[in-house]
Amino acid sequence: MFRRLIPRGIRLWTWRAVRRGRQVLQTLRVRRDVRSAEASYCAEPPSSQTAIDIFKGTWTSAFPPEYGVTAGTLDSFDDVRVRWAAGVLPRGFTDLSILELGPYEAYTTWQFERLGAREVTAVEASDLNFLKALVVKEVTGLRARLLFGDFVSYLEGDPPRVDLVWASGVLYHSTDPLRLLDLIAGITGVVFIHTHYYSAEIASSSPHAFSFFEPARDEIRRVDGREMRLHCRAYGQLKRGAFSGGPAGYAFWMEKADIFAALRARGFTDIQVGADDPGNPNGPAMFFLARRIS
């Protein structure tokens, strides 16, 4: 009742001010110093479960039953996006070299290998998620190369070309999504993208989901003569536990048509959409495969 008495504009201003304060606190946080961290010891016999329990309470994914362990609850190791892409690619993932951006808990990494990928390199910037991915590698016997660091910096370092870049859940966490698309286009002719996107029509009907946006911080870019607005979105949360966002306190969301236009401008003219969910409670989302046709 009290909430209804406060004008929507004031509520949004207050909410954004609180989030901005959290962002400032985030920038003041010092990277944890492992030299002063207190070690924890395990008194149980070594097992896959004891390794998983190092991060107990932070897992979102449930491991496949064959591993006999308890972690999260989501059936991530049977990702519908991977199954869809396997059906769209001419030979599925068989014998592909793959660069995965932000593997999180390495469940798609595991699927790529199960479906015949020749080589997988996964780059993760979150130290917590990287260590969890290493546990997944040990528990499941992954062959993949797991790298810790910023994948934009990795892409800027002239990495080898790959058959496929898997960019699931990273474009909408980027502070420069157009630059990211440029870098991806430089090393592959095929990219899978799962991302949220901005829609003004949906924003007007979903004030809570879109209250995280800060229009005053939007940026305008031009791509091949097309004007594109990048919509600034703040996280407004601390990066703990199961957090799966980007390294900055904000990111820029693109509009759907602009994403496709930017890819076409880089030669990715064959775009197949696997799913488009404009009603997603976290904001409109879609996944698709884009290919450069020579």
ZAMARLUM-960668 format. One record per residue: residue number from 1; x, y, z of N, C-alpha, C in turn. Coordinates in nm, 2 decimals. Layout:
    k     n_X     n_Y     n_Z    ca_X    ca_Y    ca_Z     c_X     c_Y     c_Z
  NUM       X       Y       Z       X       Y       Z       X       Y       Z
...
***
This chain:
    k     n_X     n_Y     n_Z    ca_X    ca_Y    ca_Z     c_X     c_Y     c_Z
    1    0.08   -0.12    0.00    0.00    0.00    0.00    0.09    0.12    0.00
    2    0.19    0.13    0.09    0.28    0.24    0.10    0.35    0.26   -0.03
    3    0.39    0.15   -0.10    0.46    0.16   -0.22    0.38    0.23   -0.33
    4    0.25    0.21   -0.33    0.17    0.28   -0.43    0.16    0.43   -0.41
    5    0.18    0.47   -0.29    0.17    0.62   -0.26    0.29    0.69   -0.32
    6    0.40    0.62   -0.35    0.52    0.69   -0.40    0.52    0.68   -0.55
    7    0.54    0.80   -0.61    0.54    0.80   -0.76    0.64    0.71   -0.82
    8    0.61    0.64   -0.93    0.70    0.55   -0.99    0.84    0.61   -1.02
    9    0.84    0.73   -1.07    0.97    0.80   -1.10    1.06    0.81   -0.98
   10    1.00    0.84   -0.86    1.08    0.85   -0.74    1.13    0.71   -0.70
   11    1.04    0.61   -0.71    1.09    0.48   -0.67    1.21    0.43   -0.76
   12    1.20    0.46   -0.89    1.31    0.42   -0.98    1.44    0.50   -0.95
   13    1.42    0.63   -0.92    1.54    0.71   -0.88    1.61    0.65   -0.76
   14    1.53    0.62   -0.66    1.58    0.57   -0.53    1.65    0.44   -0.55
   15    1.58    0.35   -0.62    1.64    0.22   -0.65    1.77    0.22   -0.72
   16    1.78    0.31   -0.82    1.90    0.32   -0.90    2.01    0.39   -0.81
   17    1.98    0.48   -0.72    2.08    0.54   -0.63    2.14    0.43   -0.54
   18    2.05    0.34   -0.49    2.10    0.23   -0.40    2.19    0.14   -0.48
   19    2.16    0.11   -0.60    2.24    0.02   -0.68    2.38    0.09   -0.71
   20    2.37    0.22   -0.74    2.49    0.29   -0.77    2.59    0.29   -0.65
   21    2.53    0.30   -0.53    2.61    0.29   -0.41    2.67    0.15   -0.40
   22    2.60    0.05   -0.43    2.66   -0.09   -0.43    2.77   -0.10   -0.53
   23    2.76   -0.04   -0.64    2.86   -0.04   -0.74    2.99    0.02   -0.69
   24    2.97    0.14   -0.62    3.09    0.21   -0.57    3.16    0.12   -0.46
   25    3.08    0.05   -0.38    3.14   -0.04   -0.28    3.21   -0.15   -0.35
   26    3.15   -0.20   -0.46    3.22   -0.31   -0.53    3.36   -0.27   -0.58
   27    3.37   -0.14   -0.63    3.50   -0.10   -0.69    3.60   -0.08   -0.57
   28    3.55   -0.06   -0.45    3.65   -0.04   -0.34    3.69   -0.17   -0.28
   29    3.63   -0.28   -0.32    3.67   -0.41   -0.26    3.81   -0.44   -0.31
   30    3.89   -0.49   -0.22    4.02   -0.53   -0.26    4.02   -0.68   -0.30
   31    4.08   -0.72   -0.40    4.09   -0.86   -0.44    4.14   -0.94   -0.32
   32    4.07   -1.05   -0.29    4.10   -1.13   -0.17    4.25   -1.17   -0.17
   33    4.31   -1.16   -0.06    4.45   -1.19   -0.05    4.46   -1.34    0.01
   34    4.50   -1.43   -0.08    4.51   -1.57   -0.03    4.62   -1.59    0.07
   35    4.71   -1.50    0.08    4.82   -1.52    0.18    4.76   -1.51    0.32
   36    4.65   -1.44    0.34    4.59   -1.42    0.47    4.47   -1.51    0.49
   37    4.43   -1.58    0.39    4.32   -1.67    0.40    4.34   -1.79    0.49
   38    4.24   -1.82    0.56    4.26   -1.94    0.66    4.23   -2.07    0.58
   39    4.32   -2.16    0.58    4.30   -2.29    0.51    4.20   -2.37    0.59
   40    4.13   -2.45    0.51    4.03   -2.55    0.56    4.08   -2.69    0.53
   41    4.07   -2.78    0.62    4.12   -2.92    0.60    4.00   -3.02    0.60
   42    4.02   -3.12    0.52    3.92   -3.22    0.51    3.96   -3.35    0.58
   43    3.88   -3.40    0.67    3.91   -3.52    0.74    3.85   -3.65    0.68
   44    3.78   -3.63    0.57    3.71   -3.75    0.51    3.81   -3.81    0.40
   45    3.78   -3.93    0.36    3.86   -3.99    0.26    3.84   -3.91    0.13
   46    3.94   -3.90    0.04    3.93   -3.83   -0.08    3.82   -3.89   -0.17
   47    3.74   -3.80   -0.23    3.64   -3.84   -0.32    3.60   -3.73   -0.41
   48    3.52   -3.76   -0.51    3.46   -3.65   -0.59    3.37   -3.56   -0.51
   49    3.30   -3.61   -0.41    3.21   -3.53   -0.33    3.29   -3.44   -0.24
   50    3.40   -3.48   -0.19    3.47   -3.39   -0.10    3.52   -3.27   -0.18
   51    3.56   -3.29   -0.31    3.61   -3.18   -0.39    3.49   -3.09   -0.42
   52    3.38   -3.14   -0.46    3.26   -3.06   -0.48    3.22   -2.98   -0.36
   53    3.23   -3.04   -0.24    3.19   -2.97   -0.12    3.28   -2.86   -0.08
   54    3.39   -2.84   -0.14    3.47   -2.72   -0.12    3.39   -2.59   -0.15
   55    3.30   -2.61   -0.25    3.21   -2.50   -0.29    3.07   -2.53   -0.26
   56    3.04   -2.60   -0.15    2.91   -2.64   -0.12    2.82   -2.51   -0.09
   57    2.70   -2.52   -0.15    2.61   -2.41   -0.14    2.62   -2.30   -0.25
   58    2.72   -2.32   -0.34    2.73   -2.22   -0.45    2.70   -2.28   -0.58
   59    2.69   -2.42   -0.59    2.66   -2.48   -0.72    2.52   -2.46   -0.76
   60    2.50   -2.44   -0.89    2.37   -2.43   -0.95    2.33   -2.56   -1.02
   61    2.44   -2.63   -1.08    2.42   -2.75   -1.16    2.42   -2.88   -1.09
   62    2.33   -2.97   -1.13    2.33   -3.10   -1.08    2.42   -3.19   -1.17
   63    2.51   -3.26   -1.12    2.60   -3.34   -1.21    2.51   -3.46   -1.26
   64    2.55   -3.52   -1.38    2.49   -3.64   -1.43    2.49   -3.75   -1.32
   65    2.39   -3.83   -1.32    2.38   -3.94   -1.22    2.50   -4.03   -1.22
   66    2.56   -4.05   -1.33    2.67   -4.14   -1.34    2.79   -4.11   -1.25
   67    2.80   -3.98   -1.20    2.91   -3.94   -1.12    2.88   -3.96   -0.97
   68    2.75   -3.99   -0.93    2.72   -4.02   -0.80    2.75   -3.91   -0.69
   69    2.73   -3.78   -0.73    2.76   -3.67   -0.64    2.65   -3.58   -0.63
   70    2.65   -3.50   -0.52    2.54   -3.40   -0.50    2.60   -3.26   -0.51
   71    2.54   -3.17   -0.59    2.59   -3.04   -0.60    2.47   -2.94   -0.61
   72    2.44   -2.89   -0.73    2.32   -2.80   -0.74    2.20   -2.88   -0.78
   73    2.10   -2.81   -0.84    1.97   -2.87   -0.87    1.93   -2.86   -1.02
   74    1.99   -2.78   -1.09    1.95   -2.76   -1.23    2.02   -2.86   -1.32
   75    1.94   -2.91   -1.42    1.99   -3.01   -1.51    2.07   -2.95   -1.62
   76    2.17   -2.88   -1.59    2.25   -2.80   -1.68    2.34   -2.89   -1.77
   77    2.37   -3.01   -1.73    2.46   -3.09   -1.81    2.38   -3.16   -1.93
   78    2.25   -3.13   -1.94    2.17   -3.17   -2.05    2.11   -3.04   -2.11
   79    2.20   -2.95   -2.15    2.16   -2.81   -2.20    2.09   -2.82   -2.33
   80    1.96   -2.77   -2.34    1.88   -2.77   -2.46    1.95   -2.69   -2.57
   81    2.03   -2.59   -2.53    2.09   -2.51   -2.63    2.20   -2.59   -2.70
   82    2.27   -2.67   -2.63    2.38   -2.75   -2.69    2.31   -2.86   -2.78
   83    2.20   -2.92   -2.74    2.13   -3.02   -2.82    2.08   -2.95   -2.95
   84    2.03   -2.83   -2.94    1.97   -2.76   -3.05    2.09   -2.73   -3.15
   85    2.20   -2.68   -3.11    2.31   -2.65   -3.19    2.37   -2.77   -3.26
   86    2.37   -2.88   -3.19    2.42   -3.01   -3.24    2.33   -3.05   -3.36
   87    2.20   -3.02   -3.36    2.12   -3.06   -3.47    2.12   -2.96   -3.58
   88    2.17   -2.84   -3.56    2.18   -2.74   -3.67    2.31   -2.74   -3.74
   89    2.42   -2.77   -3.67    2.55   -2.77   -3.73    2.56   -2.90   -3.82
   90    2.62   -2.89   -3.94    2.62   -3.00   -4.04    2.66   -3.13   -3.98
   91    2.76   -3.14   -3.90    2.81   -3.26   -3.84    2.80   -3.26   -3.68
   92    2.72   -3.17   -3.63    2.71   -3.15   -3.49    2.84   -3.10   -3.44
   93    2.89   -3.14   -3.33    3.01   -3.09   -3.27    3.13   -3.19   -3.30
   94    3.11   -3.29   -3.38    3.21   -3.38   -3.42    3.33   -3.32   -3.48
   95    3.45   -3.34   -3.41    3.58   -3.29   -3.46    3.60   -3.14   -3.47
   96    3.51   -3.07   -3.39    3.53   -2.92   -3.39    3.63   -2.87   -3.29
   97    3.69   -2.76   -3.32    3.77   -2.69   -3.22    3.68   -2.58   -3.17
   98    3.67   -2.56   -3.04    3.57   -2.47   -2.98    3.64   -2.38   -2.88
   99    3.61   -2.25   -2.89    3.64   -2.16   -2.79    3.52   -2.12   -2.71
  100    3.51   -2.15   -2.58    3.40   -2.12   -2.50    3.43   -2.00   -2.41
  101    3.34   -1.90   -2.42    3.36   -1.78   -2.34    3.28   -1.79   -2.21
  102    3.34   -1.79   -2.10    3.27   -1.80   -1.97    3.20   -1.93   -1.95
  103    3.28   -2.04   -1.92    3.21   -2.17   -1.90    3.13   -2.19   -1.78
  104    3.14   -2.10   -1.68    3.07   -2.10   -1.55    3.10   -2.24   -1.48
  105    3.01   -2.33   -1.48    3.04   -2.46   -1.41    3.08   -2.57   -1.51
  106    3.12   -2.53   -1.63    3.18   -2.63   -1.73    3.08   -2.74   -1.78
  107    2.95   -2.71   -1.76    2.86   -2.82   -1.80    2.85   -2.83   -1.96
  108    2.85   -2.71   -2.02    2.85   -2.72   -2.17    2.99   -2.77   -2.22
  109    3.09   -2.74   -2.15    3.22   -2.79   -2.19    3.22   -2.94   -2.19
  110    3.16   -3.00   -2.09    3.14   -3.14   -2.08    3.06   -3.20   -2.19
  111    2.95   -3.13   -2.23    2.87   -3.17   -2.34    2.94   -3.17   -2.47
  112    3.02   -3.06   -2.50    3.09   -3.06   -2.62    3.18   -3.18   -2.64
  113    3.25   -3.22   -2.53    3.34   -3.34   -2.55    3.26   -3.47   -2.56
  114    3.14   -3.48   -2.49    3.06   -3.60   -2.51    3.00   -3.61   -2.65
  115    2.99   -3.49   -2.72    2.93   -3.49   -2.85    3.04   -3.49   -2.96
  116    3.16   -3.52   -2.92    3.27   -3.54   -3.02    3.36   -3.42   -3.05
  117    3.36   -3.31   -2.98    3.45   -3.20   -3.01    3.59   -3.25   -3.00
  118    3.67   -3.20   -3.09    3.82   -3.24   -3.09    3.90   -3.17   -2.99
  119    3.86   -3.04   -2.97    3.94   -2.95   -2.88    3.85   -2.84   -2.83
  120    3.86   -2.83   -2.69    3.78   -2.72   -2.63    3.87   -2.64   -2.54
  121    3.87   -2.50   -2.56    3.94   -2.41   -2.48    3.83   -2.32   -2.41
  122    3.83   -2.31   -2.28    3.73   -2.24   -2.21    3.80   -2.13   -2.13
  123    3.76   -2.00   -2.14    3.82   -1.89   -2.07    3.72   -1.83   -1.97
  124    3.76   -1.83   -1.84    3.67   -1.79   -1.73    3.74   -1.68   -1.65
  125    3.67   -1.57   -1.63    3.73   -1.45   -1.55    3.71   -1.46   -1.41
  126    3.60   -1.53   -1.36    3.57   -1.54   -1.22    3.65   -1.64   -1.15
  127    3.73   -1.60   -1.05    3.82   -1.70   -0.98    3.73   -1.82   -0.92
  128    3.62   -1.78   -0.87    3.53   -1.89   -0.81    3.48   -1.98   -0.91
  129    3.43   -1.93   -1.02    3.38   -2.02   -1.13    3.49   -2.10   -1.19
  130    3.61   -2.04   -1.21    3.73   -2.11   -1.26    3.76   -2.23   -1.18
  131    3.77   -2.21   -1.05    3.80   -2.32   -0.96    3.69   -2.43   -0.96
  132    3.57   -2.39   -0.97    3.46   -2.49   -0.98    3.47   -2.57   -1.11
  133    3.51   -2.50   -1.22    3.53   -2.57   -1.34    3.64   -2.67   -1.34
  134    3.74   -2.63   -1.26    3.85   -2.73   -1.24    3.81   -2.85   -1.16
  135    3.72   -2.83   -1.07    3.66   -2.95   -1.00    3.58   -3.03   -1.09
  136    3.50   -2.97   -1.18    3.42   -3.04   -1.28    3.52   -3.12   -1.37
  137    3.63   -3.06   -1.41    3.73   -3.13   -1.49    3.78   -3.25   -1.42
  138    3.81   -3.24   -1.29    3.87   -3.35   -1.22    3.76   -3.46   -1.20
  139    3.64   -3.42   -1.17    3.53   -3.52   -1.14    3.49   -3.60   -1.26
  140    3.49   -3.53   -1.38    3.43   -3.59   -1.50    3.54   -3.63   -1.60
  141    3.67   -3.59   -1.57    3.77   -3.63   -1.66    3.78   -3.55   -1.79
  142    3.74   -3.43   -1.79    3.75   -3.34   -1.91    3.89   -3.33   -1.96
  143    3.90   -3.32   -2.09    4.03   -3.30   -2.16    4.05   -3.15   -2.19
  144    3.94   -3.07   -2.17    3.94   -2.93   -2.22    4.05   -2.85   -2.15
  145    4.10   -2.75   -2.22    4.19   -2.66   -2.16    4.11   -2.54   -2.09
  146    4.13   -2.53   -1.96    4.06   -2.42   -1.89    4.16   -2.31   -1.86
  147    4.13   -2.19   -1.90    4.21   -2.07   -1.88    4.15   -1.97   -1.78
  148    4.22   -1.91   -1.69    4.17   -1.81   -1.60    4.22   -1.68   -1.65
  149    4.12   -1.59   -1.68    4.15   -1.45   -1.72    4.04   -1.40   -1.80
  150    4.05   -1.27   -1.84    3.95   -1.20   -1.92    3.95   -1.25   -2.06
  151    3.84   -1.29   -2.11    3.84   -1.35   -2.25    3.85   -1.24   -2.35
  152    3.81   -1.11   -2.32    3.84   -1.01   -2.42    3.99   -0.99   -2.44
  153    4.06   -0.98   -2.33    4.21   -0.97   -2.34    4.27   -1.09   -2.42
  154    4.21   -1.21   -2.39    4.25   -1.33   -2.46    4.23   -1.31   -2.61
  155    4.11   -1.27   -2.65    4.08   -1.25   -2.79    4.17   -1.14   -2.86
  156    4.21   -1.04   -2.78    4.29   -0.93   -2.83    4.43   -0.98   -2.85
  157    4.47   -1.10   -2.79    4.61   -1.15   -2.80    4.63   -1.24   -2.92
  158    4.56   -1.23   -3.02    4.58   -1.30   -3.15    4.58   -1.46   -3.12
  159    4.47   -1.51   -3.07    4.46   -1.65   -3.04    4.44   -1.73   -3.17
  160    4.46   -1.86   -3.17    4.44   -1.94   -3.30    4.29   -1.94   -3.34
  161    4.27   -1.95   -3.47    4.13   -1.96   -3.52    4.06   -2.09   -3.47
  162    3.93   -2.09   -3.45    3.86   -2.21   -3.41    3.74   -2.23   -3.50
  163    3.68   -2.35   -3.50    3.57   -2.38   -3.58    3.44   -2.31   -3.53
  164    3.44   -2.29   -3.40    3.31   -2.24   -3.33    3.35   -2.16   -3.21
  165    3.29   -2.04   -3.19    3.30   -1.97   -3.06    3.16   -1.99   -3.00
  166    3.16   -2.03   -2.87    3.04   -2.05   -2.80    3.03   -1.93   -2.70
  167    2.94   -1.84   -2.72    2.93   -1.72   -2.64    2.79   -1.72   -2.58
  168    2.77   -1.80   -2.48    2.64   -1.82   -2.41    2.64   -1.74   -2.28
  169    2.55   -1.64   -2.28    2.54   -1.56   -2.15    2.65   -1.47   -2.13
  170    2.71   -1.41   -2.24    2.82   -1.32   -2.22    2.80   -1.19   -2.29
  171    2.73   -1.18   -2.40    2.71   -1.06   -2.47    2.64   -0.95   -2.39
  172    2.54   -0.99   -2.31    2.47   -0.89   -2.23    2.54   -0.86   -2.10
  173    2.65   -0.92   -2.08    2.73   -0.89   -1.96    2.85   -0.81   -2.00
  174    2.86   -0.77   -2.13    2.98   -0.70   -2.18    2.96   -0.55   -2.17
  175    3.07   -0.48   -2.14    3.07   -0.33   -2.14    3.09   -0.27   -2.27
  176    3.13   -0.36   -2.37    3.14   -0.31   -2.51    3.11   -0.43   -2.60
  177    2.98   -0.46   -2.61    2.93   -0.58   -2.69    2.97   -0.57   -2.84
  178    2.98   -0.45   -2.90    3.02   -0.44   -3.04    3.17   -0.48   -3.06
  179    3.25   -0.44   -2.96    3.39   -0.48   -2.97    3.40   -0.63   -2.95
  180    3.32   -0.69   -2.86    3.33   -0.83   -2.84    3.29   -0.90   -2.97
  181    3.19   -0.86   -3.04    3.15   -0.92   -3.17    3.26   -0.91   -3.27
  182    3.33   -0.79   -3.27    3.44   -0.77   -3.36    3.55   -0.88   -3.34
  183    3.59   -0.90   -3.21    3.69   -0.99   -3.17    3.65   -1.14   -3.21
  184    3.53   -1.17   -3.18    3.48   -1.31   -3.22    3.49   -1.33   -3.37
  185    3.45   -1.23   -3.44    3.45   -1.24   -3.59    3.59   -1.26   -3.64
  186    3.69   -1.22   -3.57    3.83   -1.23   -3.61    3.89   -1.36   -3.60
  187    3.82   -1.46   -3.53    3.88   -1.59   -3.51    3.79   -1.71   -3.56
  188    3.67   -1.68   -3.61    3.58   -1.79   -3.64    3.48   -1.75   -3.75
  189    3.43   -1.84   -3.81    3.32   -1.82   -3.91    3.18   -1.87   -3.86
  190    3.18   -1.92   -3.73    3.06   -1.97   -3.67    3.06   -1.93   -3.53
  191    2.95   -1.87   -3.48    2.93   -1.83   -3.34    2.79   -1.87   -3.29
  192    2.79   -1.92   -3.17    2.66   -1.94   -3.10    2.65   -1.84   -3.00
  193    2.53   -1.77   -2.99    2.51   -1.67   -2.89    2.38   -1.69   -2.82
  194    2.38   -1.69   -2.69    2.26   -1.68   -2.61    2.27   -1.55   -2.53
  195    2.17   -1.47   -2.55    2.18   -1.34   -2.48    2.04   -1.28   -2.45
  196    2.04   -1.19   -2.35    1.92   -1.10   -2.33    1.93   -0.99   -2.43
  197    1.83   -0.92   -2.46    1.83   -0.80   -2.54    1.73   -0.70   -2.49
  198    1.75   -0.57   -2.53    1.66   -0.47   -2.48    1.54   -0.45   -2.58
  199    1.43   -0.42   -2.52    1.31   -0.39   -2.60    1.23   -0.28   -2.53
  200    1.22   -0.17   -2.60    1.15   -0.06   -2.54    1.00   -0.09   -2.51
  201    0.94   -0.17   -2.60    0.80   -0.20   -2.58    0.78   -0.28   -2.46
  202    0.87   -0.38   -2.44    0.86   -0.47   -2.32    0.90   -0.39   -2.19
  203    0.99   -0.30   -2.21    1.03   -0.22   -2.09    0.92   -0.14   -2.03
  204    0.83   -0.09   -2.12    0.72   -0.01   -2.07    0.62   -0.09   -1.99
  205    0.62   -0.22   -2.02    0.52   -0.31   -1.95    0.58   -0.39   -1.84
  206    0.71   -0.38   -1.82    0.78   -0.46   -1.71    0.87   -0.37   -1.64
  207    0.81   -0.27   -1.56    0.89   -0.17   -1.49    0.99   -0.23   -1.39
  208    0.96   -0.34   -1.32    1.06   -0.39   -1.23    1.18   -0.45   -1.30
  209    1.16   -0.53   -1.40    1.27   -0.60   -1.47    1.36   -0.49   -1.53
  210    1.30   -0.38   -1.58    1.38   -0.28   -1.65    1.41   -0.16   -1.56
  211    1.39   -0.17   -1.43    1.43   -0.07   -1.34    1.58   -0.07   -1.32
  212    1.65   -0.17   -1.36    1.80   -0.18   -1.35    1.87   -0.10   -1.46
  213    1.79   -0.05   -1.56    1.85    0.02   -1.67    1.87    0.17   -1.63
  214    1.98    0.23   -1.68    2.01    0.37   -1.65    2.02    0.45   -1.78
  215    1.92    0.50   -1.84    1.92    0.56   -1.97    2.02    0.67   -1.98
  216    2.05    0.74   -1.87    2.14    0.85   -1.88    2.28    0.81   -1.91
  217    2.31    0.68   -1.90    2.44    0.62   -1.93    2.45    0.54   -2.06
  218    2.34    0.55   -2.13    2.34    0.48   -2.26    2.44    0.54   -2.36
  219    2.49    0.46   -2.45    2.58    0.51   -2.55    2.52    0.49   -2.69
  220    2.56    0.58   -2.78    2.52    0.57   -2.92    2.64    0.53   -3.01
  221    2.62    0.43   -3.09    2.73    0.38   -3.18    2.67    0.38   -3.32
  222    2.76    0.38   -3.42    2.72    0.36   -3.56    2.80    0.25   -3.62
  223    2.72    0.16   -3.68    2.78    0.04   -3.75    2.72    0.04   -3.89
  224    2.81    0.06   -3.99    2.78    0.06   -4.13    2.66    0.16   -4.16
  225    2.67    0.28   -4.09    2.57    0.38   -4.11    2.45    0.36   -4.03
  226    2.44    0.25   -3.95    2.32    0.23   -3.87    2.35    0.28   -3.73
  227    2.26    0.36   -3.68    2.27    0.41   -3.54    2.22    0.31   -3.44
  228    2.30    0.27   -3.34    2.27    0.17   -3.24    2.28    0.23   -3.10
  229    2.18    0.21   -3.02    2.18    0.26   -2.88    2.22    0.14   -2.80
  230    2.32    0.15   -2.72    2.36    0.05   -2.62    2.30    0.09   -2.49
  231    2.22    0.01   -2.43    2.14    0.04   -2.31    2.21   -0.01   -2.18
  232    2.25    0.09   -2.10    2.32    0.06   -1.98    2.24   -0.01   -1.87
  233    2.29   -0.12   -1.82    2.21   -0.19   -1.71    2.31   -0.22   -1.60
  234    2.27   -0.18   -1.48    2.35   -0.21   -1.36    2.31   -0.34   -1.30
  235    2.41   -0.40   -1.23    2.38   -0.53   -1.16    2.30   -0.51   -1.03
  236    2.36   -0.42   -0.95    2.29   -0.40   -0.82    2.29   -0.51   -0.73
  237    2.40   -0.60   -0.73    2.41   -0.71   -0.64    2.56   -0.74   -0.62
  238    2.58   -0.80   -0.51    2.72   -0.84   -0.48    2.75   -0.97   -0.55
  239    2.88   -0.98   -0.59    2.92   -1.09   -0.67    2.97   -1.21   -0.58
  240    2.87   -1.28   -0.53    2.90   -1.39   -0.44    2.84   -1.51   -0.49
  241    2.89   -1.62   -0.43    2.82   -1.75   -0.45    2.80   -1.79   -0.60
  242    2.67   -1.80   -0.64    2.63   -1.84   -0.77    2.62   -1.73   -0.87
  243    2.68   -1.61   -0.84    2.67   -1.50   -0.93    2.74   -1.53   -1.06
  244    2.67   -1.50   -1.18    2.73   -1.54   -1.31    2.73   -1.42   -1.40
  245    2.75   -1.30   -1.35    2.75   -1.18   -1.43    2.90   -1.15   -1.48
  246    2.91   -1.03   -1.53    3.04   -0.98   -1.58    3.13   -0.92   -1.47
  247    3.25   -0.88   -1.50    3.34   -0.83   -1.40    3.31   -0.68   -1.36
  248    3.25   -0.61   -1.45    3.22   -0.47   -1.41    3.08   -0.46   -1.33
  249    3.05   -0.34   -1.29    2.93   -0.32   -1.21    2.81   -0.29   -1.30
  250    2.83   -0.29   -1.43    2.73   -0.26   -1.53    2.76   -0.33   -1.66
  251    2.67   -0.33   -1.75    2.69   -0.39   -1.89    2.60   -0.31   -1.98
  252    2.62   -0.33   -2.11    2.53   -0.27   -2.21    2.45   -0.38   -2.29
  253    2.32   -0.36   -2.29    2.24   -0.45   -2.36    2.21   -0.39   -2.50
  254    2.21   -0.47   -2.60    2.18   -0.43   -2.74    2.03   -0.46   -2.77
  255    1.98   -0.40   -2.87    1.85   -0.44   -2.92    1.86   -0.55   -3.02
  256    1.76   -0.63   -3.03    1.76   -0.76   -3.11    1.80   -0.73   -3.25
  257    1.74   -0.63   -3.32    1.77   -0.60   -3.46    1.91   -0.55   -3.47
  258    1.96   -0.48   -3.37    2.10   -0.43   -3.38    2.20   -0.54   -3.37
  259    2.17   -0.64   -3.29    2.26   -0.76   -3.28    2.27   -0.83   -3.41
  260    2.16   -0.85   -3.47    2.17   -0.92   -3.60    2.23   -0.83   -3.71
  261    2.21   -0.70   -3.71    2.27   -0.61   -3.80    2.42   -0.60   -3.78
  262    2.46   -0.60   -3.66    2.61   -0.60   -3.63    2.68   -0.72   -3.68
  263    2.61   -0.84   -3.66    2.67   -0.96   -3.71    2.67   -0.97   -3.86
  264    2.57   -0.92   -3.93    2.57   -0.92   -4.07    2.67   -0.83   -4.13
  265    2.70   -0.72   -4.06    2.80   -0.62   -4.10    2.94   -0.69   -4.09
  266    2.95   -0.79   -4.01    3.08   -0.86   -4.00    3.08   -0.99   -4.08
  267    2.98   -1.00   -4.17    2.98   -1.12   -4.26    2.90   -1.24   -4.22
  268    2.84   -1.23   -4.10    2.76   -1.35   -4.06    2.62   -1.33   -4.11
  269    2.60   -1.37   -4.23    2.47   -1.35   -4.30    2.37   -1.46   -4.28
  270    2.42   -1.58   -4.24    2.33   -1.69   -4.21    2.30   -1.70   -4.06
  271    2.19   -1.66   -4.02    2.15   -1.66   -3.88    2.03   -1.74   -3.86
  272    2.04   -1.84   -3.77    1.93   -1.93   -3.74    1.90   -1.92   -3.59
  273    1.77   -1.88   -3.57    1.73   -1.86   -3.43    1.67   -1.98   -3.37
  274    1.72   -2.03   -3.26    1.67   -2.15   -3.19    1.56   -2.12   -3.10
  275    1.56   -2.01   -3.04    1.45   -1.97   -2.95    1.45   -1.82   -2.92
  276    1.33   -1.76   -2.91    1.32   -1.62   -2.88    1.21   -1.61   -2.77
  277    1.25   -1.56   -2.66    1.16   -1.55   -2.54    1.14   -1.41   -2.49
  278    1.06   -1.33   -2.56    1.04   -1.19   -2.52    0.98   -1.17   -2.38
  279    0.91   -1.28   -2.33    0.85   -1.27   -2.20    0.94   -1.32   -2.09
  280    1.06   -1.35   -2.11    1.15   -1.39   -2.00    1.15   -1.29   -1.89
  281    1.13   -1.34   -1.76    1.12   -1.25   -1.65    1.24   -1.17   -1.62
  282    1.36   -1.21   -1.67    1.48   -1.14   -1.65    1.51   -1.04   -1.77
  283    1.42   -1.04   -1.86    1.43   -0.96   -1.98    1.43   -1.04   -2.11
  284    1.39   -0.99   -2.22    1.38   -1.07   -2.34    1.51   -1.14   -2.37
  285    1.50   -1.27   -2.42    1.62   -1.35   -2.44    1.60   -1.43   -2.57
  286    1.72   -1.47   -2.62    1.71   -1.55   -2.74    1.85   -1.63   -2.75
  287    1.85   -1.73   -2.83    1.97   -1.80   -2.87    1.97   -1.83   -3.02
  288    2.09   -1.82   -3.08    2.09   -1.84   -3.23    2.23   -1.88   -3.27
  289    2.24   -1.93   -3.39    2.37   -1.97   -3.45    2.39   -1.88   -3.57
  290    2.51   -1.81   -3.58    2.54   -1.72   -3.69    2.66   -1.77   -3.76
  291    2.65   -1.78   -3.90    2.76   -1.83   -3.98    2.80   -1.73   -4.09
  292    2.92   -1.73   -4.12    2.97   -1.65   -4.23    2.98   -1.74   -4.35
  293    2.90   -1.70   -4.45    2.90   -1.78   -4.58    3.00   -1.72   -4.68
  294    3.10   -1.80   -4.71    3.20   -1.75   -4.80    3.16   -1.76   -4.95
***
